[in-house]
Amino acid sequence: MEKGKWSKLGASKDDMGLWRNGLLYCLSKAVYAMLAHLTHGLAHSGKNAMAASVQNSWIAPGFPAFVCIFLCYLFTS
């Protein structure tokens, strides 16, 4: 499923078996929570800054929506 989304965004598997589109590697949803936690960090970055920092370095479809859910969870727990 993820590979299909990556492929639609122009990514393909490279010689090492990693999915990428040019210089950007594809980020698996399995690590979205970890990256959301890291990008929120000590500065308590907002949702737009968190999403932008990841999408500048990775192909991460759906990450902005995940960030919203992640922050809602933080605020309600």
N, C-alpha and C positions, 0 to 999 in steps of 0.2 A: 504494500500500500504506500509506504513512504517512498519507495523507489519509483513508483508511478508518478507521484507528485514531483519528485526531483527531476524525472525525465521530462515532464511537461514544462518544467522551468528551464530546460535546455541542458541539464546536467547528464553526465554519463560516467561510467566506471572507467577509471584510469588503469594504467599498467600495474599498479600496486593493489588494485581492487577497491580503491576508495572512490566514492562518488564526488564529482566536482563539476563546476561550470567555470572554466577559466581559472582564476586564482582562488575562487571561493569554494571551500569544501562544504558538503552537505552535513547538517547537524541532525542526528537522530533524536526523536522525541524522548528517548530514554534518558537523555541528559538535559532536557529543558529545565527541569526543576533545579538541578545543580547550577546551571548558568543563570537562572533567574535569581537564585540566592546570591551568587557571586556578583552579578551586576547591580543588585540592590545594595549590597555591601554596607560599609560603614558610613558612606555619604548619604544613605537612604535615597538613592536615585528614584525618580518618578518613572511611571510606566513608559513614557515616550523615550526618555534617555536610556532606559534598560533595553527596550526593543531596538533602538537605533544602534547601540553599542554591539549587540549581537548580529544584527543584520548587515552591519558594515564589514563583518569578518566571516560570516557564515551564510549559507542558504538554509533558512529555517522557516519554512512555511508554517503559519499558524502561531509563531512565537509571540507576536503582539497580543493575541487573544489569550494565550497561556499566561502572559504576564498579568493581565487583568484579573484572572482567576487566582493567581498566586498572591497578588496584593490583597485581594478581597479576603483570602484565607488568613493572611497575616493580621489584617485589621479586625477580624472577627474572632480570632482565637486568643 
